[in-house]
Amino acid sequence: MSKKKHSQVTQLLHNDYQKGVEHGSLHQSIHTSVAFGFHRSKELADVFQGKTGGYAYGRASNPTVTALEEKITLLEQGLASCCFATGMAAISATMLTLLRAGDHLISSSFLFGNTNSFFNTLTTYGIEVSFVDATNTQNIIDATQSNTKAVFVETIANPRTQISDLAQIGRYCEKQGLLYIVDNTLTTPVVFQPKTVKAGLVINSLTKYLGGHGNALGGAVTETGVFDWSSYPNIYDTYKKGHSHNWGILQIRKKGLRDMGATLSPEAAHHLAMGAETLALRVSASSRNAMTLASFLADHPGINQVFYPGLESHPEHTLAAGLFDGFGSLMSIELNASIDCFAFLDALELVISASNLGDNRTLAIPVAHTIFYEMGAERRASMGITEGLIRLSIGIEDSDMLCNDFSRALLAVSQGKFSRDLLPEK
Ligand SMILES: *Cc1c(COP(=O)(O)O)cnc(C)c1O
């Protein structure tokens, strides 16, 4: 990890204490109060009118959540962040806040399944969406229309790990005055900061690596300060307060969080903030494991293909090496056609069949049958998702134990030693 990123993690670790928590506490407390009282009622009015900072009602803001927002802002080196109950809430609130009927959104076609589903819902509200293969920037250029407002891309696409030329797209968006929104969930701010490629807004699902322990849901939007909202037509006059670089996140907080109401709970915020303290350590351990396992699986006769950006065989390996500080810990594998993916998953003993990623434990999921099932075979094919594709989110376990688990399971299924019915109940 670079020196600069390490200094951001250090700031994160000390932020609560330095800002001052009661009793010299080292962590911000879990504030469960929904309402906040004022000795002078005029002060309550000032908070409502945005004249002073402070807390009035828990749906709009909470001190425990603010402490987490500050940490994410530090990690992304942005201006401000707004947290939500889930990553999807962060994405949906951002889009519903900033786009209006008649607007056009360009999105990478390689998308997290629920983001894809939500963007399809947007089209029923009169918002046009073009899904393009963003690994070729020309497709974004060709899709641009006079009503295009924003471009949305994931850093490493979930699950097939396609990577777009994020810097080239950023330069194009800047030239065209388009809002550039980057979902940084798979890389996290210790591997990549989308601000460096001119993204105006950054989305993080905190449920994944940021929290890291699979014990709390959450999402965040960060304003990087790159985008000048004064030329963006959808900002309401009420939110044109202060420097124009802050208008977007203010409108997201008011229209997206306060009005739509997907507020992060203080208890979840505390879990996520504790997890974030070890983000850099976990990411470097899981990425190291992922590299070891990807190399091992790529050479294994039971595996047809491994999609992992750290492998030189990955089509965007060089691009990833230039953009990122590491290659993350998500990969997808295609088994030999003769191996049934369910039988293989059931033969794994350490690795768990579960739908999450960024957990400390290694998790596996048969993509076409689960998270990408609803979209249908045609859309799956356009995303490069075959029926037997398995997504692996690599954890921080002992790498020998992980490789052994895969090796043993592959041997078992390829020898026909296991059939699904013969396996013991897990
Ligand atoms: C999981 C995920 C989301 C959604 O996050 P939730 O917290 O599960 O709502 C968004 N984008 C990507 C890339 C994800 O992996």
The ligand as an SDF file (V2000), in Angstrom:
LIG
                    3D

 15 15  0  0  0  0  0  0  0  0999 V2000
  -23.2380   -5.2220   -3.2260 C   0  0  0  0  0  0  0  0  0  0  0  0
  -23.0380   -4.1660   -4.2200 C   0  0  0  0  0  0  0  0  0  0  0  0
  -23.9100   -3.0680   -4.2760 C   0  0  0  0  0  0  0  0  0  0  0  0
  -25.1100   -2.9300   -3.3720 C   0  0  0  0  0  0  0  0  0  0  0  0
  -24.7710   -2.8850   -2.0170 O   0  0  0  0  0  0  0  0  0  0  0  0
  -25.7810   -3.3810   -0.8480 P   0  0  0  0  0  0  0  0  0  0  0  0
  -25.1320   -2.8360    0.3810 O   0  0  0  0  0  0  0  0  0  0  0  0
  -25.8510   -4.8600   -0.8930 O   0  0  0  0  0  0  0  0  0  0  0  0
  -27.1130   -2.7540   -1.1380 O   0  0  0  0  0  0  0  0  0  0  0  0
  -23.6620   -2.0900   -5.2250 C   0  0  0  0  0  0  0  0  0  0  0  0
  -22.6160   -2.1970   -6.0790 N   0  0  0  0  0  0  0  0  0  0  0  0
  -21.7670   -3.2360   -6.0530 C   0  0  0  0  0  0  0  0  0  0  0  0
  -20.6360   -3.2820   -7.0170 C   0  0  0  0  0  0  0  0  0  0  0  0
  -21.9500   -4.2570   -5.1290 C   0  0  0  0  0  0  0  0  0  0  0  0
  -21.1160   -5.3090   -5.1210 O   0  0  0  0  0  0  0  0  0  0  0  0
  1  2  1  0
  2  3  1  0
  2 14  2  0
  3  4  1  0
  3 10  2  0
  4  5  1  0
  5  6  1  0
  6  7  2  0
  6  8  1  0
  6  9  1  0
 10 11  1  0
 11 12  2  0
 12 13  1  0
 12 14  1  0
 14 15  1  0
M  END
$$$$
